[in-house]
Amino acid sequence: MKGFTRTETRFSLCGLNCALCSMHLGGYCPGCGGGAGNQSCAMAKCSLEHGGVSFCWQCPKYPCSRYEGFDDGDSFVPHRNQQQDIALARTLGLDTYLAQLEEKRTILDVLLAHYNDGRRKTLFNTAVYLLPLDDLQSVMSALDSRPELAGLPIKERALAAVELLQETADRRNISLKLNKKPKQR
């Protein structure tokens, strides 16, 4: 959006984790920080109208009506944790939150590099996005404790990773499927 730039592009204005987004990872979107590939964003326009706040939570009107129904459906990333992630970033402080986000990004990079059979990118992305960091670290430790996986075909390694992620998500009652937006009538 013209006139809108941000220095922090790993965590969006509205609370999405851009650092874990498949579009961001693929270089197709720089996040809401502007630049090539940036899409017009109502939240960015709103930020400009409210003094250029860096994050919606810094606005005196947060949470506003723009957040009503925002989490009802997903795009290519889950929106379910958006308000929860904003609250966590506020509680921990942005630097600590971003450090944890970078740890999650490292886990996602390992999953994509060593366990992706070409069909798991969305599932790995969604799992890393939605599962707490300590659960993801446990999954990675479990995978690391199985040296026999290194000699298996990628499809079998992928299945082992998917199984552990799914079991972890099930224990937390978290769906690893993206939610379709309800049809408007």
Secondary structure, DSSP 4 states (H G I P E B T S, - for coil): -TT---S--SS-TTS--GGG-HHHHTTS---TT-STTPPP-HHHHHHHHTT--SSGGGSTT-S-GGGTTGGGS-SSS--TTHHHHHHHHHHH-HHHHHHHHHHHHHHHHHHHHHS--SS-HHHHHHHHHHS-HHHHHHHHHHHHT-GGGGGS-HHHHHHHHHHHHHHHHHHTT---SPPPPPPP-
